[in-house]
Amino acid sequence: MTELMSDYSGEWRFDPTHTRIGFSTRHAMVTKVRGAFNDFDGAINADAEHPDKSSVRLTIKVASIDTRNADRDQHLRTNDFFDAPNFPEITFISNRVDQVDQGHFIVNGDVTIRGVTKEIAVPMDFIGVERDPMGNLRAGFEGSRRIDRQDFGLKWNTALDSGGVLVSDKITLEFEVSAIKVEDSAGTPQG
């Protein structure tokens, strides 16, 4: 077991073809709109023996927002929401990783949206590790966190006749991560 655990230590890169960095929110108070960012770069530096020394970083390209509606996506890129021309990236940099129990972590860090930085804590579940058919050591993680978009300057809205609003202030961030262990050309883990 110790040998396997040592295999977990080191750098893991997010696999963009098997990772979803998404969100959901209420629309018109009655349904959910889901979306994702298709262009991002992320890494985990894992310390299997001392998880509190692990770190996570994520950089998202705002222009890659995809809610399956081109008009809505374009509106989300404007100054009403993300203001992609002036704030092209969303970043998350961890400052602490707490292990709650076996396979359950809280990743604490600073998220920056529209130039506003706030500390958040994201509960993450470790799903497991497998070697894929291409020989990559692959780990899975899932988690979510609700934030208030107004805290980051995303204030646009429209009132509804019922007294509600078109877009909820509460946004659920959704992380489904497949990360590949960085290994040398001989296929042995680096770290």
Sequence and secondary structure as in RCSB ss.txt:
>XXXX:A:sequence
MTELMSDYSGEWRFDPTHTRIGFSTRHAMVTKVRGAFNDFDGAINADAEHPDKSSVRLTIKVASIDTRNADRDQH
LRTNDFFDAPNFPEITFISNRVDQVDQGHFIVNGDVTIRGVTKEIAVPMDFIGVERDPMGNLRAGFEGSRRIDRQ
DFGLKWNTALDSGGVLVSDKITLEFEVSAIKVEDSAGTPQG
>XXXX:A:secstr
 HHHHHHH EEEEE TTS EEEEEEEETTTEEEEEEES EEEEEEE SS GGG EEEEEEEGGGEE S HHHHHH
HHSTTTT TTT  EEEEEEEEEEEEETTEEEEEEEEEETTEEEEEEEEEEEEEEEE TTS EEEEEEEEEEEEGG
GGT     B TTS BSEEEEEEEEEEEEEEE B TTS B  
